[in-house]
Amino acid sequence: DYVVALVYRNPKSYTGEDVVEFTCHGGVYIIKRLLQSVFAAGAEPAQAGEFTKRAFLNGKMDLTEAEAVMQLISAKGEQALKAAIAGNSGVLSGKIGTVRAAIQTIASHLTAWIDFPEEDVPAIERSELLKQLTSIKEDLQELDDQYDKGRIIREGIPTVIAGRANAGKSTLMNILSGTERSIVTEYEGTTRDIVEENVLLGETILTIADTAGIRETEDPVEKIGVDAAKRKIEEAQLVFAMFDASRKLDESDYDFIKRIDRNRTIALINKTDLDMQIDMKEMKSLFQKTILISAKNEEGLEELETAVRELTSTLNFDASSGVLFTERQRREVQEAGRNIREAIEILDAGMTYDAVTVCVEAALAC
């Protein structure tokens, strides 16, 4: 084959090493023969993540930027992509660097004042030190608080569609997934098992489950499905409670409403294309979020997306501002925050600056 060989001299390659990239014609057999040739010449297959690992070891990127590469690859939506780009381009590293610099300044001043008393290093006023430490504590807490929002836009929200039989749950599931994932019929009790799918509602990722209708039944197979639906409702972070707009609430509806946590529930009043029988004033008094939809006509989905983002506090969330996106990062920030809080407590207790310095340096290490 005739190929193109692009030579990158260090440090201008991705890894910071001398790199050659071969571009060949498509076809499994050609690629296989080319690989055989380069391996015969002494090359070795790269391990998973090896190029990013080499880039990190050669100083082309820091650990936070390296961790963002996988987030970039696995991004499922626009917000997740923005968060990954912010991490990979150094936005998060910059935010961490700002906090680190503030801690470094305090640590350096305290160390100089303690270790070199003969140099007349000015002491930090206790009130000023407390002010600086409090500001750092707040910055670290803000980073920690944003982690859960970032996880929502990256991994999605475990969501369940629940309600009485034949309320339109499966129709909504099929619309959101863009395919016939659930069987839809005019008969009650059609859905008997949990049907799950990752879907994108606007910019929000949902790991959504369609469940059997909640009702009393003598059918042993359907009863298994109803019991599974009840367990799924308890596990979910978000519940879409479906109600039929053409029917008034009955005893089974009220039992269902008692069962769910209304702080994490959006009430969906479906079948608005039919004659409205449900009491909307009552529904709005029962739920924080009540949305009118017609799953059949695909109406109300934009309002549903807004309600989801409001309920999960991600409506005005700026993913590109740089947020923590791994448990390692969060653990280090939380540990740094714990040390800063301990330094504040020591300061409030009137203890010496030596003890404060120990805590500040521990935070700096994190």
Buried (B, 14 or more C-beta within 10 A) or exposed (E): EEEEEEEBEEEEBBBBBEBEEBEBEEEEEEBEEBBEEEEEEEEEEEEEEEBBBBBBEBEBBBEBBBBBBBBBEEBBBBBBBBBBBBBBBBBBBEBBBEBBEBBBEBBEBBBEBBEEEEEEBEEBEEEEBBEBBBEBBEBBBEBBEBBBBBBBBBBBBBBBBBBBBBBBBBBBBBBBBEEEBBEBEEEBBBBBBBBBBEBBBBBBBBBBBBBBBBBEBEEEEBBEBBEBBBEBBEEBBBBBBBBBBBBEBEEBBEEBBEBBEBEBBBBBBBBBBEEEEBEEEEBEEBBBBBBBBBBBEEBBBEBBBBBBBBBBEBEEBEBBEBBBBBEEBBEBBBBBBBBBBBBBEBBEEEEEBEBBBBBBBBBBEB
